[in-house]
């Protein structure tokens, strides 16, 4: 199985006044194409920072990230913006839907910004919403949808450009357990259908266990895997 992401010696620090805060302290990570990975750990362990760097939302202080063998951060900011819009889908804890637009229009938005033919964008958006059980809610605005329905719209929006990588940062963090399990079930079904690579940050150990791989972060480092007891 080929590697989608290859992370070597990744470090990230921030200046806060006269102090320097080290968030990531040397991360090595390989993510294969078409796999599912959960990033878990206590608050402040560096999970979201790592996810943001993998998605080119932030640059590392040192180290490298290769995407299909190409140095991600050798690109200009403009090139990274183009890369994010075509190759990566993002789902966050808060859906950030545009309240004045319908579910269908929200999902179409990335495709329209990329100047995709409107009919093609609408067809793809409707297919994704149907797949997520929202075929009857296409013309509803976010304020008319439940929290779980809004998050499904956000997932469809993240997938409309058919990205190679889907990054999800606590996508069910503000939802109840039943709704959370339904959202994770939807993500799993879509991942299996599309073959997209999925990396998800979650505090929910039960939901993380449903991923093919669980990576634990502590104090800016990946904890060694615990060998299984025979």
C-alpha positions in Angstrom: 0.0 0.0 0.0 1.5 3.3 -1.1 2.1 6.2 1.3 -0.1 9.3 1.1 1.6 11.2 3.9 5.1 10.9 5.2 6.0 13.0 8.2 9.6 13.2 9.5 11.0 15.1 12.5 8.0 17.4 12.6 8.3 20.2 15.2 6.0 23.2 15.9 6.6 25.9 18.4 4.9 29.2 19.2 6.2 32.4 20.7 4.1 33.8 23.6 5.7 36.9 24.8 9.3 36.1 25.8 8.5 32.3 26.1 8.5 29.6 23.4 5.9 26.9 23.7 6.8 23.6 22.0 3.7 21.9 20.8 5.1 19.2 18.6 8.6 17.8 19.4 9.6 15.5 16.6 6.7 13.6 15.0 7.4 10.7 12.6 4.3 9.3 11.0 3.3 7.4 7.8 -0.2 7.4 6.5 -1.0 4.9 3.8 -3.5 5.7 0.9 -7.0 4.6 1.6 -6.6 4.0 5.4 -8.3 5.4 8.5 -6.4 6.8 11.4 -7.5 8.2 14.7 -5.3 10.7 16.6 -6.1 10.5 20.4 -4.6 12.0 23.5 -5.2 14.5 26.3 -6.1 18.1 25.6 -2.9 20.0 24.7 -1.1 16.9 23.4 -0.7 18.4 19.9 -3.4 16.5 18.0 -5.1 19.5 16.4 -1.8 21.2 15.6 -0.6 18.1 13.8 -3.9 17.8 11.9 -3.6 21.5 10.8 -0.1 20.9 9.5 -1.1 17.8 7.7 -3.8 19.9 6.0 -1.4 22.7 5.2 -3.4 25.1 7.4 -0.2 25.8 9.3 3.5 25.5 8.6 5.9 23.5 10.8 8.8 25.1 12.6 11.0 22.3 11.4 10.8 18.8 9.9 9.0 17.8 6.7 5.6 16.6 5.4 5.5 14.8 2.1 2.3 14.3 0.2 2.6 11.5 -2.4 6.3 12.0 -2.4 6.3 15.8 -2.8 7.5 18.2 -0.2 4.3 19.9 0.9 5.9 23.0 2.4 8.2 23.7 -0.5 5.1 25.2 -2.1 4.2 28.9 -1.9 1.2 30.0 0.1 -0.8 30.4 -3.1 0.1 26.9 -4.2 -0.8 25.5 -0.7 -4.2 27.3 -1.0 -4.8 25.6 -4.3 -3.7 22.3 -2.9 -6.1 22.5 0.1 -9.0 23.3 -2.1 -8.6 20.3 -4.4 -6.8 17.6 -2.4 -8.0 18.0 1.2 -11.4 18.0 2.8 -11.9 19.4 6.3 -14.6 18.7 8.9 -14.4 20.5 12.2 -16.3 20.3 15.5 -18.3 23.4 14.5 -19.7 23.0 11.0 -19.3 26.7 9.8 -22.2 26.4 7.3 -23.4 29.6 5.7 -26.7 30.3 7.3 -28.3 32.1 4.3 -27.8 29.2 1.9 -29.6 25.8 1.7 -27.9 22.5 2.5 -27.5 21.9 -1.2 -25.9 25.3 -1.8 -23.6 24.9 1.1 -22.3 21.6 -0.2 -21.9 23.0 -3.7 -19.9 26.1 -2.6 -16.3 24.7 -2.9 -17.1 23.3 -6.3 -18.5 26.7 -7.5 -15.5 28.5 -6.1 -13.4 26.2 -8.1 -15.5 27.1 -11.2 -16.9 23.7 -11.6 -20.0 23.6 -13.9 -23.0 24.5 -11.8 -25.1 21.5 -12.9 -22.2 19.1 -12.3 -21.7 20.6 -8.8 -25.4 20.4 -8.0 -25.6 16.8 -9.1 -22.5 15.8 -7.0 -23.8 17.7 -3.9 -27.2 16.1 -4.2 -25.7 12.6 -4.5 -23.6 13.2 -1.3 -26.5 14.5 0.7 -28.6 11.5 -0.4 -25.8 9.2 0.6 -25.8 10.8 4.0 -29.6 10.4 4.5 -30.4 14.1 3.7 -32.0 13.7 0.3 -35.2 15.2 1.7 -33.4 18.2 3.3 -31.7 19.7 0.2 -33.6 23.1 0.4 -33.4 23.5 4.2 -31.1 26.1 5.6 -28.8 25.3 8.5 -31.1 26.8 11.1 -33.8 24.3 10.1 -31.5 21.3 10.6 -30.5 19.5 13.7 -26.9 19.5 14.9 -26.3 16.0 13.5 -27.8 17.0 10.1 -25.7 20.1 10.0 -22.6 18.1 10.5 -23.6 15.7 7.7 -23.9 18.7 5.4 -20.4 19.7 6.5 -19.1 16.2 5.7 -20.8 16.4 2.2 -19.2 19.8 1.6 -15.8 18.4 2.6 -16.2 15.6 0.0 -17.7 17.5 -2.9 -14.3 18.1 -4.6 -13.4 14.4 -4.2 -10.2 15.0 -2.2 -7.6 12.4 -1.6 -7.5 13.2 2.2 -10.3 13.9 4.7 -9.2 15.5 8.0 -11.8 15.6 10.8 -11.1 17.5 14.1 -13.5 16.4 16.8 -16.4 16.3 14.3 -18.8 14.9 16.9 -17.4 16.8 20.0 -20.6 18.8 20.6 -23.1 16.0 19.7 -24.7 13.3 21.9 -23.4 9.7 21.8 -26.2 8.4 19.6 -25.7 11.1 17.0 -21.9 10.8 17.3 -22.1 7.1 16.4 -24.4 7.9 13.5 -21.9 10.5 12.2 -19.0 8.1 12.5 -21.0 5.4 10.8 -21.6 7.8 7.9 -17.9 8.7 7.7 -17.0 5.0 7.7 -19.4 4.1 4.9 -18.3 7.0 2.7 -14.6 6.2 3.3 -15.2 2.6 2.3 -17.2 3.6 -0.7 -14.8 6.3 -2.0 -11.4 4.9 -0.7 -10.5 8.3 0.7 -7.8 8.5 3.3 -9.3 9.6 6.7 -7.4 11.1 9.7 -9.6 12.0 12.6 -8.9 13.7 16.0 -11.2 12.4 18.7 -11.4 12.1 22.5 -13.8 9.2 22.2 -11.9 6.0 22.6 -14.9 3.9 21.5 -15.2 5.7 18.2 -11.4 5.8 17.7 -11.4 2.0 18.1 -13.4 1.8 14.9 -10.5 3.2 12.9 -7.9 0.9 11.3 -5.1 2.6 13.3 -5.0 4.6 16.6 -2.1 7.0 17.1 -1.7 8.3 20.6 0.0 11.7 21.3 1.3 12.8 24.6 3.2 16.0 25.3 3.9 16.6 21.6 5.2 13.2 20.8 3.7 9.9 19.5 3.6 7.3 22.2 5.1 3.9 21.3 2.5 1.3 20.4 1.8 -1.2 23.2 2.4 -4.8 22.0 -0.6 -7.0 22.0 -0.6 -9.7 24.7 -0.7 -13.1 22.9 
